[in-house]
Every structure is written in structure tokens, then in C-alpha cells.
């Protein structure tokens, strides 16, 4: 019988329905692995954040030096950059912030009529800033002359936690990161 189509019958099993979801054991394993990864990542993230905070503060100080230097050159009179805790008078801690003003009367103190060039508030708890002369004397104020040069070359150290960054300001007023 050629040309006759044979019909084949197949036995059909009912479809298998896969169960969806996770078992409790699988969920616990995933949570344990995630906990281990987070535990490993947190210290690295904290170090990263500390390094970024240190870098930002260092860059703010370098920017302040550029602004003060430029203001001294433009005004033709000395501009003083000093530590300031209130933004209106010179203080003793650089961590609290700093102030820059055109020192028309050359008394190294901001007067009522003297132009304030820059105010920067700080965070005394987050970082430690020390400004010293290259010879090691601690400075609370630095005067930049009409050429934009400071009285003395500076060594600035910014410390945050276990990290530190140093900046040198040359006799010509050019700041340089030392890292």
C-alpha cells in the first residue's frame, strides 16, 4: 500500500508545571553572600569617601590661594589670607575656615571698609589643616604682595582620618600638590 498515510498515535503525558520561586535555603544563601560582599565593600567605601573629602578640601585651599594671588595682583595692594572661624575676623584654626581681604591699611586685620575677597567655612570635625612656613613656623595668616607672592613659602598639610595631603606654595605664590 503505497501512498497510504499511516496515522501514528502518540501517547501524550500531561504537561509538567515547574514550581516558581525560591526555597528558604536558597534565600538564606543569597542573603549570606550579599552580607559578605557588603561587609567587604564598606571599609573600601569609607576610605574612598575619606580620600574624596581630603581631595576636595585640598582643592578648595589651592583655589583660595589662586583667588588671593589674583586679587593682590589686580588691586595692587597686599591681600591677606587668614584662618577665620566667623568669616569676618582672623582667628587661629584653619579647620574652621578662612578669610581673604584686601589689606588697604596694611594692618593684617580686616577693616570695615576693606574688601573681603573670599570667605570659606570649614568643618572642624572632618579634617585638620595646618599652614606652616617652609622653615616650620605655624602661620595663622599669610600676606600676598602686589605681585601675588606670599611673605614666605608655605607648606600646607590637610589631614582627614588616616590620610593626609600636602601642598606647597612657592615664593612666587604658585601652589603645588605634593602627592
N, CA, C and O of each residue as an XYZ file, in Angstrom:
716
protein
N       0.792     -1.144      0.000
C       0.000      0.000      0.000
C       0.869      1.256      0.000
O       1.213      1.899      0.992
N       1.128      1.466     -1.110
C       1.910      2.675     -1.270
C       0.991      3.858     -1.371
O      -0.120      3.777     -1.895
N       1.497      4.989     -0.842
C       0.740      6.207     -0.902
C      -0.317      6.321      0.174
O      -1.046      7.312      0.223
N      -0.411      5.358      1.009
C      -1.400      5.443      2.079
C      -0.699      6.036      3.297
O       0.356      5.569      3.725
N      -1.312      7.060      3.829
C      -0.734      7.703      5.018
C      -1.121      6.911      6.241
O      -2.289      6.605      6.483
N      -0.123      6.602      6.980
C      -0.387      5.913      8.229
C      -0.471      6.938      9.335
O       0.328      7.873      9.402
N      -1.386      6.761     10.145
C      -1.553      7.658     11.270
C      -0.882      7.017     12.473
O      -1.170      5.877     12.837
N      -0.006      7.758     13.065
C       0.676      7.280     14.264
C       0.060      7.955     15.461
O      -0.104      9.175     15.488
N      -0.258      7.207     16.387
C      -0.797      7.750     17.626
C       0.305      7.763     18.662
O       1.002      6.770     18.872
N       0.450      8.926     19.312
C       1.439      9.031     20.381
C       0.720      9.262     21.687
O      -0.332      9.898     21.766
N       1.321      8.733     22.663
C       0.759      8.925     23.987
C       1.239     10.264     24.526
O       2.443     10.514     24.587
N       0.326     11.109     24.909
C       0.676     12.439     25.419
C       0.559     12.439     26.932
O      -0.497     12.149     27.494
N       1.682     12.776     27.587
C       1.666     12.917     29.044
C       1.198     14.318     29.374
O       1.394     15.249     28.592
N       0.587     14.466     30.521
C       0.178     15.824     30.887
C       1.421     16.714     31.049
O       2.463     16.239     31.501
N       1.318     17.984     30.689
C       2.488     18.875     30.792
C       2.939     19.011     32.237
O       2.136     19.037     33.170
N       4.255     19.097     32.385
C       4.844     19.268     33.719
C       4.887     20.770     34.009
O       5.427     21.550     33.225
N       4.328     21.147     35.112
C       4.319     22.557     35.502
C       5.421     22.755     36.542
O       5.381     22.181     37.630
N       6.403     23.579     36.182
C       7.515     23.844     37.107
C       7.044     24.793     38.203
O       6.297     25.739     37.954
N       7.490     24.520     39.396
C       7.146     25.403     40.502
C       8.042     26.627     40.439
O       9.226     26.526     40.118
N       7.479     27.763     40.743
C       8.227     29.007     40.672
C       8.541     29.487     42.078
O       7.837     29.171     43.037
N       9.657     30.288     42.179
C      10.028     30.851     43.463
C      11.316     30.230     43.990
O      11.949     29.408     43.328
N      11.684     30.645     45.195
C      12.908     30.169     45.811
C      12.562     29.394     47.059
O      11.538     29.615     47.705
N      13.438     28.497     47.365
C      13.265     27.811     48.637
C      13.852     28.701     49.722
O      14.602     29.633     49.431
N      13.521     28.423     50.926
C      14.033     29.201     52.057
C      15.541     29.076     52.155
O      16.217     30.049     52.488
N      16.075     27.919     51.876
C      17.518     27.692     51.929
C      18.229     28.536     50.862
O      19.269     29.132     51.142
N      17.678     28.592     49.645
C      18.274     29.405     48.597
C      18.269     30.885     48.985
O      19.245     31.594     48.743
N      17.202     31.336     49.569
C      17.102     32.714     50.010
C      18.143     33.032     51.082
O      18.755     34.099     51.046
N      18.351     32.126     52.031
C      19.356     32.331     53.072
C      20.767     32.385     52.497
O      21.590     33.181     52.950
N      21.053     31.550     51.508
C      22.376     31.555     50.886
C      22.616     32.884     50.173
O      23.701     33.454     50.287
N      21.631     33.381     49.448
C      21.772     34.657     48.747
C      21.976     35.800     49.742
O      22.815     36.672     49.517
N      21.228     35.802     50.823
C      21.379     36.857     51.843
C      22.758     36.781     52.489
O      23.372     37.816     52.751
N      23.249     35.583     52.748
C      24.581     35.428     53.348
C      25.669     35.942     52.411
O      26.590     36.629     52.853
N      25.574     35.620     51.139
C      26.571     36.086     50.165
C      26.512     37.605     50.042
O      27.552     38.262     49.995
N      25.309     38.167     49.989
C      25.169     39.632     49.914
C      25.755     40.296     51.155
O      26.404     41.336     51.049
N      25.537     39.712     52.320
C      26.094     40.260     53.561
C      27.608     40.250     53.559
O      28.237     41.208     54.010
N      28.194     39.185     53.061
C      29.659     39.103     52.980
C      30.196     40.156     52.023
O      31.185     40.821     52.332
N      29.561     40.320     50.867
C      30.021     41.325     49.901
C      29.902     42.744     50.455
O      30.798     43.565     50.259
N      28.810     43.030     51.138
C      28.645     44.353     51.744
C      29.701     44.560     52.831
O      30.274     45.644     52.940
N      29.956     43.541     53.623
C      30.977     43.636     54.672
C      32.359     43.914     54.114
O      33.157     44.606     54.745
N      32.647     43.385     52.942
C      33.938     43.642     52.304
C      33.985     45.017     51.652
O      35.052     45.626     51.584
N      32.854     45.515     51.172
C      32.824     46.773     50.435
C      32.805     48.006     51.335
O      33.334     49.048     50.946
N      32.220     47.919     52.509
C      32.050     49.103     53.362
C      33.383     49.748     53.756
O      33.496     50.969     53.647
N      34.398     49.002     54.206
C      35.666     49.676     54.531
C      36.295     50.375     53.331
O      36.849     51.465     53.472
N      36.216     49.770     52.170
C      36.766     50.403     50.971
C      35.996     51.665     50.632
O      36.590     52.665     50.229
N      34.701     51.631     50.789
C      33.876     52.805     50.505
C      34.188     53.929     51.483
O      34.257     55.092     51.085
N      34.379     53.597     52.761
C      34.720     54.621     53.750
C      36.056     55.272     53.430
O      36.196     56.488     53.555
N      37.041     54.479     53.019
C      38.341     55.023     52.635
C      38.200     55.912     51.405
O      38.823     56.971     51.323
N      37.388     55.481     50.459
C      37.141     56.274     49.257
C      36.525     57.627     49.623
O      36.963     58.665     49.127
N      35.517     57.613     50.485
C      34.861     58.862     50.889
C      35.826     59.778     51.642
O      35.802     60.995     51.457
N      36.667     59.199     52.485
C      37.656     59.987     53.230
C      38.651     60.625     52.260
O      39.020     61.789     52.416
N      39.079     59.862     51.267
C      40.022     60.377     50.275
C      39.391     61.502     49.451
O      40.053     62.493     49.142
N      38.128     61.353     49.099
C      37.430     62.388     48.336
C      37.250     63.671     49.157
O      37.391     64.774     48.629
N      36.940     63.521     50.440
C      36.790     64.679     51.327
C      38.126     65.415     51.452
O      38.169     66.645     51.434
N      39.201     64.661     51.579
C      40.541     65.236     51.671
C      40.910     65.967     50.378
O      41.453     67.072     50.416
N      40.617     65.353     49.255
C      40.921     65.960     47.970
C      40.118     67.245     47.763
O      40.652     68.243     47.278
N      38.853     67.218     48.127
C      38.012     68.411     47.964
C      38.523     69.569     48.815
O      38.582     70.705     48.345
N      38.891     69.291     50.058
C      39.382     70.347     50.938
C      40.725     70.891     50.445
O      40.963     72.097     50.493
N      41.588     70.010     49.979
C      42.879     70.450     49.429
C      42.660     71.341     48.217
O      43.311     72.377     48.081
N      41.755     70.949     47.341
C      41.475     71.745     46.146
C      40.835     73.089     46.493
O      41.091     74.087     45.819
N      40.009     73.123     47.536
C      39.427     74.401     47.972
C      40.514     75.351     48.457
O      40.465     76.550     48.182
N      41.494     74.814     49.178
C      42.572     75.676     49.668
C      43.426     76.178     48.503
O      43.802     77.349     48.474
N      43.731     75.312     47.554
C      44.510     75.728     46.382
C      43.744     76.795     45.595
O      44.339     77.769     45.134
N      42.446     76.620     45.443
C      41.625     77.624     44.756
C      41.668     78.952     45.497
O      41.730     80.012     44.874
N      41.636     78.898     46.821
C      41.713     80.122     47.617
C      43.034     80.840     47.372
O      43.061     82.066     47.268
N      44.116     80.098     47.281
C      45.423     80.714     47.020
C      45.405     81.400     45.653
O      45.912     82.513     45.520
N      44.836     80.761     44.646
C      44.754     81.385     43.319
C      43.909     82.659     43.349
O      44.271     83.661     42.732
N      42.793     82.621     44.058
C      41.921     83.798     44.147
C      42.641     84.941     44.863
O      42.595     86.085     44.411
N      43.299     84.637     45.965
C      44.013     85.658     46.735
C      45.153     86.240     45.916
O      45.353     87.454     45.889
N      45.882     85.386     45.263
C      47.004     85.830     44.437
C      46.514     86.769     43.328
O      47.104     87.822     43.087
N      45.447     86.378     42.672
C      44.880     87.195     41.601
C      44.367     88.536     42.128
O      44.574     89.574     41.501
N      43.701     88.509     43.276
C      43.184     89.751     43.865
C      44.318     90.700     44.235
O      44.190     91.914     44.075
N      45.422     90.155     44.728
C      46.565     91.004     45.090
C      47.160     91.669     43.853
O      47.524     92.844     43.884
N      47.255     90.916     42.780
C      47.821     91.471     41.545
C      46.879     92.528     40.966
O      47.332     93.592     40.543
N      45.576     92.246     40.943
C      44.610     93.187     40.370
C      44.475     94.460     41.190
O      44.367     95.550     40.628
N      44.480     94.334     42.518
C      44.280     95.516     43.360
C      45.549     96.336     43.534
O      45.475     97.537     43.795
N      46.705     95.710     43.395
C      47.972     96.421     43.560
C      48.342     96.667     45.008
O      49.305     97.384     45.283
N      47.603     96.093     45.939
C      47.923     96.190     47.370
C      47.898     94.780     47.960
O      47.345     93.862     47.355
N      48.490     94.611     49.129
C      48.523     93.267     49.718
C      47.120     92.725     50.008
O      46.203     93.474     50.345
N      46.981     91.416     49.868
C      45.772     90.699     50.237
C      46.183     89.660     51.268
O      47.159     88.934     51.078
N      45.438     89.595     52.350
C      45.761     88.677     53.453
C      44.803     87.493     53.411
O      43.592     87.660     53.267
N      45.358     86.313     53.539
C      44.597     85.073     53.685
C      44.846     84.600     55.112
O      45.984     84.339     55.500
N      43.763     84.493     55.893
C      43.941     84.122     57.295
C      42.905     83.092     57.728
O      41.843     82.963     57.119
N      43.230     82.366     58.784
C      42.275     81.438     59.384
C      41.152     82.258     60.001
O      41.396     83.308     60.597
N      39.916     81.774     59.857
C      38.776     82.522     60.379
C      37.668     81.563     60.771
O      37.300     80.671     60.007
N      37.146     81.755     61.965
C      36.047     80.891     62.408
C      34.680     81.534     62.177
O      33.661     80.844     62.204
N      34.649     82.854     61.950
C      33.355     83.515     61.766
C      33.190     84.191     60.401
O      32.123     84.730     60.107
N      34.226     84.168     59.573
C      34.130     84.757     58.243
C      34.243     86.269     58.206
O      34.117     86.868     57.138
N      34.481     86.905     59.362
C      34.607     88.359     59.376
C      35.866     88.845     60.085
O      36.233     90.012     59.953
N      36.528     87.976     60.828
C      37.774     88.345     61.506
C      38.733     87.169     61.454
O      38.321     86.023     61.274
N      40.001     87.460     61.612
C      41.006     86.403     61.590
C      40.988     85.653     62.911
O      40.800     86.249     63.972
N      41.182     84.355     62.842
C      41.193     83.500     64.029
C      42.465     82.693     64.085
O      43.504     83.115     63.578
N      42.382     81.528     64.705
C      43.603     80.746     64.891
C      43.561     79.359     64.267
O      44.611     78.734     64.114
N      42.386     78.856     63.901
C      42.270     77.493     63.385
C      41.870     77.496     61.909
O      40.803     78.001     61.562
N      42.698     76.948     61.054
C      42.384     76.867     59.632
C      41.234     75.895     59.373
O      40.526     76.028     58.375
N      41.042     74.915     60.268
C      39.953     73.943     60.090
C      38.590     74.625     60.106
O      37.654     74.161     59.456
N      38.476     75.734     60.851
C      37.198     76.429     60.979
C      36.828     77.201     59.722
O      35.667     77.562     59.530
N      37.811     77.453     58.868
C      37.587     78.192     57.642
C      38.665     79.239     57.441
O      39.612     79.328     58.223
N      38.516     80.029     56.390
C      39.483     81.086     56.135
C      38.807     82.272     55.476
O      37.683     82.193     54.979
N      39.533     83.365     55.494
C      39.041     84.651     55.034
C      40.165     85.323     54.260
O      41.327     85.245     54.660
N      39.832     85.976     53.166
C      40.812     86.748     52.407
C      40.249     88.145     52.201
O      39.087     88.307     51.830
N      41.081     89.153     52.443
C      40.642     90.539     52.305
C      41.772     91.404     51.780
O      42.950     91.125     52.005
N      41.391     92.455     51.079
C      42.360     93.427     50.578
C      42.775     94.281     51.766
O      41.940     94.930     52.396
N      44.061     94.277     52.066
C      44.580     94.945     53.266
C      45.054     96.356     52.908
O      46.255     96.621     52.849
N      44.093     97.257     52.672
C      44.421     98.628     52.271
C      45.274     99.356     53.308
O      46.205    100.074     52.943
N      44.972     99.183     54.589
C      45.730     99.889     55.630
C      46.930     99.085     56.124
O      47.651     99.539     57.013
N      47.150     97.910     55.567
C      48.319     97.066     55.840
C      48.496     96.720     57.322
O      49.616     96.664     57.828
N      47.362     96.488     58.013
C      47.452     96.112     59.423
C      47.157     94.626     59.665
O      47.096     94.188     60.814
N      46.977     93.861     58.606
C      46.712     92.409     58.657
C      45.445     92.064     59.424
O      45.301     90.955     59.939
N      44.526     93.022     59.495
C      43.246     92.796     60.162
C      42.146     93.352     59.264
O      42.263     94.472     58.767
N      41.085     92.588     59.050
C      40.036     93.084     58.158
C      39.299     94.277     58.762
O      38.743     94.190     59.856
N      39.304     95.375     58.041
C      38.600     96.568     58.499
C      37.218     96.644     57.868
O      36.895     95.884     56.955
N      36.417     97.562     58.361
C      35.039     97.703     57.881
C      34.987     98.134     56.422
O      34.046     97.787     55.708
N      35.988     98.890     55.970
C      35.964     99.395     54.600
C      36.790     98.537     53.640
O      36.797     98.797     52.436
N      37.472     97.537     54.146
C      38.333     96.707     53.292
C      37.502     95.605     52.612
O      36.635     94.978     53.222
N      37.797     95.406     51.366
C      37.059     94.454     50.544
C      37.390     93.015     50.933
O      38.555     92.620     50.957
N      36.358     92.242     51.233
C      36.540     90.813     51.502
C      36.489     90.089     50.161
O      35.502     90.172     49.430
N      37.558     89.389     49.857
C      37.693     88.712     48.574
C      37.108     87.300     48.633
O      36.542     86.810     47.656
N      37.251     86.654     49.792
C      36.866     85.248     49.885
C      36.521     84.896     51.321
O      37.209     85.299     52.259
N      35.442     84.135     51.477
C      35.077     83.547     52.773
C      34.860     82.068     52.546
O      34.134     81.675     51.633
N      35.475     81.258     53.358
C      35.303     79.809     53.247
C      35.072     79.257     54.636
O      35.911     79.408     55.523
N      33.935     78.618     54.820
C      33.702     77.984     56.115
C      34.291     76.586     56.071
O      34.341     75.949     55.019
N      34.729     76.127     57.208
C      35.333     74.804     57.295
C      34.503     73.887     58.163
O      33.456     74.270     58.684
N      34.981     72.689     58.306
C      34.355     71.703     59.174
C      35.426     71.219     60.128
O      36.237     70.362     59.776
N      35.434     71.758     61.326
C      36.481     71.463     62.291
C      36.537     69.988     62.656
O      37.596     69.502     63.053
N      35.439     69.266     62.534
C      35.429     67.863     62.930
C      35.915     66.927     61.829
O      36.387     65.829     62.122
N      35.809     67.338     60.584
C      36.102     66.433     59.481
C      37.591     66.350     59.148
O      38.101     65.260     58.887
N      38.284     67.464     59.154
C      39.661     67.479     58.692
C      40.502     68.426     59.539
O      39.987     69.265     60.279
N      41.791     68.264     59.405
C      42.754     69.101     60.102
C      43.615     69.782     59.052
O      44.182     69.116     58.186
N      43.718     71.100     59.122
C      44.544     71.852     58.182
C      45.608     72.587     58.983
O      45.306     73.265     59.965
N      46.849     72.444     58.553
C      47.913     73.222     59.177
C      48.666     73.964     58.080
O      49.007     73.391     57.046
N      48.915     75.232     58.321
C      49.653     76.073     57.388
C      50.909     76.526     58.105
O      50.855     77.190     59.140
N      52.031     76.154     57.537
C      53.333     76.467     58.141
C      54.228     77.101     57.099
O      54.047     76.912     55.896
N      55.200     77.860     57.587
C      56.235     78.330     56.672
C      57.119     77.127     56.358
O      57.075     76.122     57.068
N      57.908     77.223     55.316
C      58.772     76.108     54.945
C      59.771     75.820     56.064
O      60.236     74.689     56.201
N      60.102     76.825     56.856
C      61.026     76.617     57.975
C      60.348     75.935     59.158
O      61.028     75.540     60.104
N      59.008     75.785     59.128
C      58.308     75.045     60.173
C      57.491     75.884     61.132
O      56.843     75.328     62.018
N      57.495     77.203     60.992
C      56.709     78.062     61.879
C      55.233     77.987     61.510
O      54.881     78.078     60.334
N      54.376     77.822     62.500
C      52.936     77.780     62.273
C      52.430     79.181     61.938
O      52.814     80.156     62.585
N      51.571     79.278     60.931
C      51.055     80.567     60.484
C      49.540     80.602     60.598
O      48.860     79.627     60.279
N      49.016     81.732     61.056
C      47.572     81.940     61.091
C      47.110     82.880     59.992
O      45.915     82.984     59.714
N      48.065     83.567     59.366
C      47.748     84.489     58.274
C      48.938     84.575     57.328
O      50.092     84.437     57.734
N      48.630     84.803     56.075
C      49.669     84.953     55.053
C      49.311     86.163     54.210
O      48.179     86.300     53.748
N      50.279     87.030     54.017
C      50.069     88.226     53.196
C      50.665     87.990     51.812
O      51.817     87.578     51.680
N      49.860     88.259     50.778
C      50.321     88.181     49.396
C      50.540     89.608     48.909
O      49.632     90.434     49.003
N      51.737     89.915     48.385
C      52.046     91.277     47.961
C      51.413     91.601     46.608
O      50.727     90.767     46.017
N      51.650     92.812     46.129
C      51.007     93.270     44.897
C      51.423     92.456     43.671
O      50.797     92.574     42.617
N      52.448     91.648     43.788
C      52.868     90.770     42.697
C      52.278     89.361     42.824
O      52.515     88.504     41.973
N      51.517     89.131     43.882
C      50.903     87.828     44.094
C      51.784     86.829     44.798
O      51.503     85.631     44.784
N      52.843     87.304     45.411
C      53.771     86.420     46.115
C      53.515     86.498     47.625
O      53.290     87.585     48.156
N      53.548     85.361     48.314
C      53.342     85.385     49.768
C      54.596     85.876     50.486
O      55.690     85.884     49.923
N      54.413     86.286     51.742
C      55.553     86.717     52.560
C      56.609     85.622     52.656
O      57.808     85.883     52.566
N      56.138     84.393     52.841
C      57.027     83.243     52.960
C      56.444     82.090     52.139
O      55.244     82.043     51.867
N      57.312     81.177     51.760
C      56.824     79.966     51.095
C      56.072     79.133     52.131
O      56.464     79.068     53.296
N      54.991     78.500     51.691
C      54.116     77.790     52.617
C      54.156     76.287     52.418
O      54.375     75.783     51.316
N      53.939     75.597     53.511
C      53.718     74.157     53.481
C      52.378     73.916     54.149
O      52.219     74.171     55.343
N      51.413     73.425     53.383
C      50.057     73.207     53.880
C      49.825     71.700     53.949
O      50.071     70.979     52.982
N      49.348     71.234     55.103
C      49.036     69.824     55.274
C      47.572     69.690     55.632
O      47.095     70.295     56.592
N      46.858     68.887     54.845
C      45.445     68.612     55.095
C      45.349     67.149     55.507
O      45.790     66.265     54.771
N      44.778     66.891     56.675
C      44.677     65.541     57.205
C      43.213     65.212     57.449
O      42.471     66.012     58.018
N      42.810     64.032     57.012
C      41.456     63.549     57.250
C      41.561     62.082     57.634
O      41.903     61.240     56.804
N      41.271     61.780     58.881
C      41.391     60.405     59.355
C      42.828     59.943     59.274
O      43.717     60.569     59.851
N      43.065     58.858     58.569
C      44.416     58.309     58.459
C      45.147     58.803     57.213
O      46.303     58.441     56.992
N      44.488     59.622     56.399
C      45.087     60.111     55.159
C      45.537     61.555     55.313
O      44.964     62.314     56.094
N      46.561     61.927     54.566
C      46.987     63.326     54.562
C      47.461     63.706     53.167
O      47.843     62.859     52.360
N      47.423     64.989     52.917
C      47.821     65.538     51.618
C      48.586     66.820     51.884
O      48.196     67.612     52.742
N      49.665     67.029     51.162
C      50.434     68.251     51.386
C      50.480     69.098     50.122
O      50.479     68.600     48.996
N      50.520     70.388     50.366
C      50.559     71.386     49.300
C      51.691     72.344     49.638
O      51.869     72.724     50.796
N      52.435     72.723     48.649
C      53.480     73.729     48.827
C      53.092     74.950     48.015
O      52.688     74.831     46.858
N      53.214     76.122     48.618
C      53.012     77.380     47.901
C      54.385     78.037     47.829
O      54.973     78.381     48.855
N      54.890     78.207     46.612
C      56.249     78.711     46.422
C      56.350     80.194     46.784
O      55.349     80.843     47.087
N      57.575     80.712     46.746
C      57.810     82.141     46.999
C      57.120     83.020     45.956
O      56.918     84.214     46.179
N      56.765     82.431     44.828
C      56.094     83.182     43.763
C      54.579     83.086     43.865
O      53.867     83.699     43.069
N      54.074     82.319     44.840
C      52.635     82.195     45.047
C      51.990     81.068     44.280
O      50.762     80.993     44.233
N      52.758     80.197     43.684
C      52.201     79.078     42.921
C      52.006     77.863     43.829
O      52.971     77.341     44.388
N      50.760     77.415     43.974
C      50.518     76.216     44.781
C      50.828     74.956     43.980
O      50.641     74.909     42.764
N      51.308     73.933     44.694
C      51.660     72.666     44.037
C      51.286     71.514     44.974
O      51.687     71.492     46.138
N      50.516     70.564     44.450
C      50.205     69.356     45.208
C      51.455     68.495     45.273
O      52.162     68.360     44.275
N      51.738     67.911     46.429
C      52.969     67.139     46.596
C      52.749     65.635     46.552
O      53.642     64.881     46.939
N      51.614     65.184     46.103
C      51.381     63.732     46.086
C      51.479     63.161     44.712
O      51.308     61.955     44.531
